[in-house]
Amino acid sequence: MTRILIADDEPHIRKLVSFTLGNHGYEVLQAIDGGEAYDLARAEKPDLILLDVMMPVMTGYEVLTRLKADPETEPIPVVMLSAKSQRTEVEEGMACGAREYICKPFTPRDLVERVGEILGA
């Protein structure tokens, strides 16, 4: 089963993403902050990571930079999932190694479609 890690400090976002992706056959792991996201990504090696930008402990950009610097986690595609939608913020996420940047708010349908495209489903 394809595993996806969602890292967001907002419980309702984690719940929405987990419910939506879980109903489409994905196993969803959840992290409540950047530190937990980094640790879970290294331990579990999910097939895809969805990272919020603004989180406690480490920002999504910091998590992404660390993951891309580690040969074991570098191949995992990472999607930034954030309300920070200014062009400079999107560019920063992409420069850190994000595969894609999805701006909040998003529809569950759009999320499933984009996740499927990235995973080749």
PyMOL CGO cylinders between C-alpha atoms (Angstrom):
from pymol import cmd
from pymol.cgo import CYLINDER

trace = [
    CYLINDER, 0.00, 0.00, 0.00, 1.26, 3.46, -0.90, 0.3, 1, 1, 1, 1, 1, 1,
    CYLINDER, 1.26, 3.46, -0.90, 2.17, 5.49, 2.21, 0.3, 1, 1, 1, 1, 1, 1,
    CYLINDER, 2.17, 5.49, 2.21, 1.89, 9.25, 2.42, 0.3, 1, 1, 1, 1, 1, 1,
    CYLINDER, 1.89, 9.25, 2.42, 3.14, 11.42, 5.26, 0.3, 1, 1, 1, 1, 1, 1,
    CYLINDER, 3.14, 11.42, 5.26, 1.14, 14.57, 6.00, 0.3, 1, 1, 1, 1, 1, 1,
    CYLINDER, 1.14, 14.57, 6.00, 2.89, 17.11, 8.22, 0.3, 1, 1, 1, 1, 1, 1,
    CYLINDER, 2.89, 17.11, 8.22, 0.76, 20.01, 9.38, 0.3, 1, 1, 1, 1, 1, 1,
    CYLINDER, 0.76, 20.01, 9.38, 0.27, 21.61, 12.78, 0.3, 1, 1, 1, 1, 1, 1,
    CYLINDER, 0.27, 21.61, 12.78, -3.42, 22.25, 12.05, 0.3, 1, 1, 1, 1, 1, 1,
    CYLINDER, -3.42, 22.25, 12.05, -5.46, 19.21, 13.18, 0.3, 1, 1, 1, 1, 1, 1,
    CYLINDER, -5.46, 19.21, 13.18, -8.34, 19.88, 10.76, 0.3, 1, 1, 1, 1, 1, 1,
    CYLINDER, -8.34, 19.88, 10.76, -5.95, 19.89, 7.76, 0.3, 1, 1, 1, 1, 1, 1,
    CYLINDER, -5.95, 19.89, 7.76, -4.37, 16.61, 8.90, 0.3, 1, 1, 1, 1, 1, 1,
    CYLINDER, -4.37, 16.61, 8.90, -7.83, 15.11, 9.38, 0.3, 1, 1, 1, 1, 1, 1,
    CYLINDER, -7.83, 15.11, 9.38, -9.10, 16.29, 5.97, 0.3, 1, 1, 1, 1, 1, 1,
    CYLINDER, -9.10, 16.29, 5.97, -6.01, 15.03, 4.12, 0.3, 1, 1, 1, 1, 1, 1,
    CYLINDER, -6.01, 15.03, 4.12, -5.94, 11.73, 6.02, 0.3, 1, 1, 1, 1, 1, 1,
    CYLINDER, -5.94, 11.73, 6.02, -9.64, 11.10, 5.42, 0.3, 1, 1, 1, 1, 1, 1,
    CYLINDER, -9.64, 11.10, 5.42, -9.48, 12.07, 1.75, 0.3, 1, 1, 1, 1, 1, 1,
    CYLINDER, -9.48, 12.07, 1.75, -6.38, 10.06, 0.90, 0.3, 1, 1, 1, 1, 1, 1,
    CYLINDER, -6.38, 10.06, 0.90, -7.38, 7.14, 3.13, 0.3, 1, 1, 1, 1, 1, 1,
    CYLINDER, -7.38, 7.14, 3.13, -10.64, 6.83, 1.21, 0.3, 1, 1, 1, 1, 1, 1,
    CYLINDER, -10.64, 6.83, 1.21, -8.61, 6.52, -2.00, 0.3, 1, 1, 1, 1, 1, 1,
    CYLINDER, -8.61, 6.52, -2.00, -6.55, 3.60, -0.75, 0.3, 1, 1, 1, 1, 1, 1,
    CYLINDER, -6.55, 3.60, -0.75, -3.51, 5.37, 0.64, 0.3, 1, 1, 1, 1, 1, 1,
    CYLINDER, -3.51, 5.37, 0.64, -2.01, 4.67, 4.05, 0.3, 1, 1, 1, 1, 1, 1,
    CYLINDER, -2.01, 4.67, 4.05, -1.53, 8.03, 5.76, 0.3, 1, 1, 1, 1, 1, 1,
    CYLINDER, -1.53, 8.03, 5.76, 1.04, 8.85, 8.43, 0.3, 1, 1, 1, 1, 1, 1,
    CYLINDER, 1.04, 8.85, 8.43, 0.65, 12.09, 10.38, 0.3, 1, 1, 1, 1, 1, 1,
    CYLINDER, 0.65, 12.09, 10.38, 3.12, 14.50, 11.95, 0.3, 1, 1, 1, 1, 1, 1,
    CYLINDER, 3.12, 14.50, 11.95, 2.16, 17.54, 14.02, 0.3, 1, 1, 1, 1, 1, 1,
    CYLINDER, 2.16, 17.54, 14.02, 5.38, 19.52, 13.60, 0.3, 1, 1, 1, 1, 1, 1,
    CYLINDER, 5.38, 19.52, 13.60, 8.54, 19.73, 11.55, 0.3, 1, 1, 1, 1, 1, 1,
    CYLINDER, 8.54, 19.73, 11.55, 10.65, 17.68, 13.94, 0.3, 1, 1, 1, 1, 1, 1,
    CYLINDER, 10.65, 17.68, 13.94, 8.20, 14.81, 13.96, 0.3, 1, 1, 1, 1, 1, 1,
    CYLINDER, 8.20, 14.81, 13.96, 7.86, 15.03, 10.18, 0.3, 1, 1, 1, 1, 1, 1,
    CYLINDER, 7.86, 15.03, 10.18, 11.61, 14.73, 9.72, 0.3, 1, 1, 1, 1, 1, 1,
    CYLINDER, 11.61, 14.73, 9.72, 11.89, 11.80, 12.14, 0.3, 1, 1, 1, 1, 1, 1,
    CYLINDER, 11.89, 11.80, 12.14, 8.91, 9.94, 10.61, 0.3, 1, 1, 1, 1, 1, 1,
    CYLINDER, 8.91, 9.94, 10.61, 10.17, 10.48, 7.08, 0.3, 1, 1, 1, 1, 1, 1,
    CYLINDER, 10.17, 10.48, 7.08, 13.56, 9.03, 7.96, 0.3, 1, 1, 1, 1, 1, 1,
    CYLINDER, 13.56, 9.03, 7.96, 12.10, 6.09, 9.89, 0.3, 1, 1, 1, 1, 1, 1,
    CYLINDER, 12.10, 6.09, 9.89, 9.18, 5.18, 7.61, 0.3, 1, 1, 1, 1, 1, 1,
    CYLINDER, 9.18, 5.18, 7.61, 10.41, 6.23, 4.12, 0.3, 1, 1, 1, 1, 1, 1,
    CYLINDER, 10.41, 6.23, 4.12, 6.92, 7.12, 2.81, 0.3, 1, 1, 1, 1, 1, 1,
    CYLINDER, 6.92, 7.12, 2.81, 6.19, 7.18, -0.91, 0.3, 1, 1, 1, 1, 1, 1,
    CYLINDER, 6.19, 7.18, -0.91, 5.21, 10.87, -0.76, 0.3, 1, 1, 1, 1, 1, 1,
    CYLINDER, 5.21, 10.87, -0.76, 5.42, 13.67, 1.80, 0.3, 1, 1, 1, 1, 1, 1,
    CYLINDER, 5.42, 13.67, 1.80, 2.98, 16.57, 2.07, 0.3, 1, 1, 1, 1, 1, 1,
    CYLINDER, 2.98, 16.57, 2.07, 4.60, 19.36, 4.11, 0.3, 1, 1, 1, 1, 1, 1,
    CYLINDER, 4.60, 19.36, 4.11, 3.10, 22.52, 5.53, 0.3, 1, 1, 1, 1, 1, 1,
    CYLINDER, 3.10, 22.52, 5.53, 5.48, 25.50, 5.54, 0.3, 1, 1, 1, 1, 1, 1,
    CYLINDER, 5.48, 25.50, 5.54, 4.74, 27.10, 8.90, 0.3, 1, 1, 1, 1, 1, 1,
    CYLINDER, 4.74, 27.10, 8.90, 5.13, 24.49, 11.66, 0.3, 1, 1, 1, 1, 1, 1,
    CYLINDER, 5.13, 24.49, 11.66, 6.68, 24.41, 15.12, 0.3, 1, 1, 1, 1, 1, 1,
    CYLINDER, 6.68, 24.41, 15.12, 10.14, 22.91, 15.76, 0.3, 1, 1, 1, 1, 1, 1,
    CYLINDER, 10.14, 22.91, 15.76, 11.20, 23.15, 12.07, 0.3, 1, 1, 1, 1, 1, 1,
    CYLINDER, 11.20, 23.15, 12.07, 9.58, 24.87, 9.13, 0.3, 1, 1, 1, 1, 1, 1,
    CYLINDER, 9.58, 24.87, 9.13, 8.61, 22.84, 6.10, 0.3, 1, 1, 1, 1, 1, 1,
    CYLINDER, 8.61, 22.84, 6.10, 11.49, 24.45, 4.22, 0.3, 1, 1, 1, 1, 1, 1,
    CYLINDER, 11.49, 24.45, 4.22, 13.94, 23.26, 6.90, 0.3, 1, 1, 1, 1, 1, 1,
    CYLINDER, 13.94, 23.26, 6.90, 12.50, 19.74, 6.85, 0.3, 1, 1, 1, 1, 1, 1,
    CYLINDER, 12.50, 19.74, 6.85, 12.63, 19.65, 3.06, 0.3, 1, 1, 1, 1, 1, 1,
    CYLINDER, 12.63, 19.65, 3.06, 16.23, 20.87, 2.96, 0.3, 1, 1, 1, 1, 1, 1,
    CYLINDER, 16.23, 20.87, 2.96, 17.31, 18.20, 5.45, 0.3, 1, 1, 1, 1, 1, 1,
    CYLINDER, 17.31, 18.20, 5.45, 15.42, 15.43, 3.64, 0.3, 1, 1, 1, 1, 1, 1,
    CYLINDER, 15.42, 15.43, 3.64, 16.95, 16.36, 0.29, 0.3, 1, 1, 1, 1, 1, 1,
    CYLINDER, 16.95, 16.36, 0.29, 20.44, 16.42, 1.82, 0.3, 1, 1, 1, 1, 1, 1,
    CYLINDER, 20.44, 16.42, 1.82, 20.06, 12.83, 3.10, 0.3, 1, 1, 1, 1, 1, 1,
    CYLINDER, 20.06, 12.83, 3.10, 20.70, 10.14, 0.43, 0.3, 1, 1, 1, 1, 1, 1,
    CYLINDER, 20.70, 10.14, 0.43, 18.10, 7.85, 2.07, 0.3, 1, 1, 1, 1, 1, 1,
    CYLINDER, 18.10, 7.85, 2.07, 15.25, 10.37, 1.88, 0.3, 1, 1, 1, 1, 1, 1,
    CYLINDER, 15.25, 10.37, 1.88, 16.34, 12.47, -1.12, 0.3, 1, 1, 1, 1, 1, 1,
    CYLINDER, 16.34, 12.47, -1.12, 14.35, 10.41, -3.67, 0.3, 1, 1, 1, 1, 1, 1,
    CYLINDER, 14.35, 10.41, -3.67, 11.02, 10.81, -1.80, 0.3, 1, 1, 1, 1, 1, 1,
    CYLINDER, 11.02, 10.81, -1.80, 8.85, 13.36, -3.62, 0.3, 1, 1, 1, 1, 1, 1,
    CYLINDER, 8.85, 13.36, -3.62, 7.80, 16.23, -1.37, 0.3, 1, 1, 1, 1, 1, 1,
    CYLINDER, 7.80, 16.23, -1.37, 4.85, 18.52, -1.97, 0.3, 1, 1, 1, 1, 1, 1,
    CYLINDER, 4.85, 18.52, -1.97, 4.56, 21.77, -0.05, 0.3, 1, 1, 1, 1, 1, 1,
    CYLINDER, 4.56, 21.77, -0.05, 0.99, 22.24, 1.16, 0.3, 1, 1, 1, 1, 1, 1,
    CYLINDER, 0.99, 22.24, 1.16, 0.64, 25.76, 2.45, 0.3, 1, 1, 1, 1, 1, 1,
    CYLINDER, 0.64, 25.76, 2.45, -1.42, 28.91, 2.81, 0.3, 1, 1, 1, 1, 1, 1,
    CYLINDER, -1.42, 28.91, 2.81, 1.78, 30.84, 2.07, 0.3, 1, 1, 1, 1, 1, 1,
    CYLINDER, 1.78, 30.84, 2.07, 1.14, 31.40, -1.61, 0.3, 1, 1, 1, 1, 1, 1,
    CYLINDER, 1.14, 31.40, -1.61, 3.24, 34.40, -2.56, 0.3, 1, 1, 1, 1, 1, 1,
    CYLINDER, 3.24, 34.40, -2.56, 5.44, 33.78, -5.58, 0.3, 1, 1, 1, 1, 1, 1,
    CYLINDER, 5.44, 33.78, -5.58, 8.63, 34.13, -3.50, 0.3, 1, 1, 1, 1, 1, 1,
    CYLINDER, 8.63, 34.13, -3.50, 7.38, 31.50, -1.04, 0.3, 1, 1, 1, 1, 1, 1,
    CYLINDER, 7.38, 31.50, -1.04, 6.50, 29.07, -3.81, 0.3, 1, 1, 1, 1, 1, 1,
    CYLINDER, 6.50, 29.07, -3.81, 9.90, 29.68, -5.41, 0.3, 1, 1, 1, 1, 1, 1,
    CYLINDER, 9.90, 29.68, -5.41, 11.63, 29.04, -2.07, 0.3, 1, 1, 1, 1, 1, 1,
    CYLINDER, 11.63, 29.04, -2.07, 9.84, 25.71, -1.69, 0.3, 1, 1, 1, 1, 1, 1,
    CYLINDER, 9.84, 25.71, -1.69, 10.77, 24.67, -5.19, 0.3, 1, 1, 1, 1, 1, 1,
    CYLINDER, 10.77, 24.67, -5.19, 14.38, 25.79, -4.68, 0.3, 1, 1, 1, 1, 1, 1,
    CYLINDER, 14.38, 25.79, -4.68, 14.58, 23.61, -1.55, 0.3, 1, 1, 1, 1, 1, 1,
    CYLINDER, 14.58, 23.61, -1.55, 13.61, 20.59, -3.64, 0.3, 1, 1, 1, 1, 1, 1,
    CYLINDER, 13.61, 20.59, -3.64, 9.81, 20.40, -3.57, 0.3, 1, 1, 1, 1, 1, 1,
    CYLINDER, 9.81, 20.40, -3.57, 8.24, 18.47, -6.42, 0.3, 1, 1, 1, 1, 1, 1,
    CYLINDER, 8.24, 18.47, -6.42, 5.16, 20.67, -6.31, 0.3, 1, 1, 1, 1, 1, 1,
    CYLINDER, 5.16, 20.67, -6.31, 3.56, 23.42, -4.23, 0.3, 1, 1, 1, 1, 1, 1,
    CYLINDER, 3.56, 23.42, -4.23, -0.17, 23.22, -3.48, 0.3, 1, 1, 1, 1, 1, 1,
    CYLINDER, -0.17, 23.22, -3.48, -1.74, 26.34, -2.02, 0.3, 1, 1, 1, 1, 1, 1,
    CYLINDER, -1.74, 26.34, -2.02, -4.43, 26.22, 0.65, 0.3, 1, 1, 1, 1, 1, 1,
    CYLINDER, -4.43, 26.22, 0.65, -7.33, 26.17, 0.36, 0.3, 1, 1, 1, 1, 1, 1,
    CYLINDER, -7.33, 26.17, 0.36, -7.51, 23.20, -1.97, 0.3, 1, 1, 1, 1, 1, 1,
    CYLINDER, -7.51, 23.20, -1.97, -10.33, 20.82, -2.78, 0.3, 1, 1, 1, 1, 1, 1,
    CYLINDER, -10.33, 20.82, -2.78, -10.10, 17.16, -1.81, 0.3, 1, 1, 1, 1, 1, 1,
    CYLINDER, -10.10, 17.16, -1.81, -10.59, 16.25, -5.47, 0.3, 1, 1, 1, 1, 1, 1,
    CYLINDER, -10.59, 16.25, -5.47, -7.65, 18.42, -6.56, 0.3, 1, 1, 1, 1, 1, 1,
    CYLINDER, -7.65, 18.42, -6.56, -5.47, 16.91, -3.85, 0.3, 1, 1, 1, 1, 1, 1,
    CYLINDER, -5.47, 16.91, -3.85, -6.27, 13.34, -4.90, 0.3, 1, 1, 1, 1, 1, 1,
    CYLINDER, -6.27, 13.34, -4.90, -5.68, 14.14, -8.57, 0.3, 1, 1, 1, 1, 1, 1,
    CYLINDER, -5.68, 14.14, -8.57, -2.34, 15.81, -7.93, 0.3, 1, 1, 1, 1, 1, 1,
    CYLINDER, -2.34, 15.81, -7.93, -1.16, 13.07, -5.56, 0.3, 1, 1, 1, 1, 1, 1,
    CYLINDER, -1.16, 13.07, -5.56, -2.14, 10.46, -8.16, 0.3, 1, 1, 1, 1, 1, 1,
    CYLINDER, -2.14, 10.46, -8.16, -0.22, 12.32, -10.87, 0.3, 1, 1, 1, 1, 1, 1,
    CYLINDER, -0.22, 12.32, -10.87, 2.91, 12.54, -8.73, 0.3, 1, 1, 1, 1, 1, 1,
    CYLINDER, 2.91, 12.54, -8.73, 2.75, 8.90, -7.75, 0.3, 1, 1, 1, 1, 1, 1,
    CYLINDER, 2.75, 8.90, -7.75, 1.94, 7.79, -11.28, 0.3, 1, 1, 1, 1, 1, 1,
    CYLINDER, 1.94, 7.79, -11.28, -1.41, 6.31, -10.26, 0.3, 1, 1, 1, 1, 1, 1,
]
cmd.load_cgo(trace, "trace")
